[in-house]
Amino acid sequence: MILEVLAPFILTFVVELAILIFIGTDPRRTALHAFLINALTWPIATALLMSFPLTSVIALEGVELGLPIGLIVIEVGVILAEGVLISLLFEMSHGKSLVISGLANFLSVFIGIFAYPFSYPLWIVFF
């Protein structure tokens, strides 16, 4: 039970650590910073994802297109928050930290969709 809850956090941490390790000078400090950043943002993002609908459905000529608006809004918030934290902890410009945060979060969401396919809605349904 605990592993089922922690597995997505561990996956997010590992993926984002793999990105952050390239900008850090001390691997242990980088791992600690990556853990702290994700320990702050991951529970909030997860609670929001469970509380709000992930998709908004638009019907176009017989095709229902479910756009992941909720997921996108939450991830933009996470990218901004983690970008600020990366900027502070790794002492770098906000622009560079936002790019790194965006890349790290894009990869963790992308990999998470494939690792946990039933946690994400099917975004295109033909009828």
LINKAJO-V42544 format. One line per field, one symbol per residue. ss: DSSP state (h for helix, s for strand, l for the rest). phi: phi as a letter, one per 20 degrees, with the letter a starting at -180 (. if undefined). psi: psi as a letter, one per 30 degrees, with the letter a starting at -180 (. if undefined). A space follows every 50 residues. Layout:
ss->???
phi->???
psi->???
This chain:
ss->lhhhhhhhhhhhhhhhhhhhllllllhhhhhhhhhhhhhhhhhhhhhhhh hllllsssssllssssslhhhhhhhhhhhhhhhhhhhhhllllhhhhhhh hhhhhhhhhhhhhhhlhhhllllsssl
phi->.ffffegffffffffffgffffdeedgfffffffffgffeefffffffff edffcdecdclndedeeffgffffffffgfffffffgffdlcffffffff fffffgfffgfffefcfeedffeccec
psi->eeeeefeeeeeeeeeeeeefffflejeeeeeeeeeeeefeeeeeeeeeef fkkflkkkkjhgkkjjkheeeeeeeeeeeeeeeeeeeeegilleeeeeee eeeeeeeeeeeeeeeifffkljfkkk.
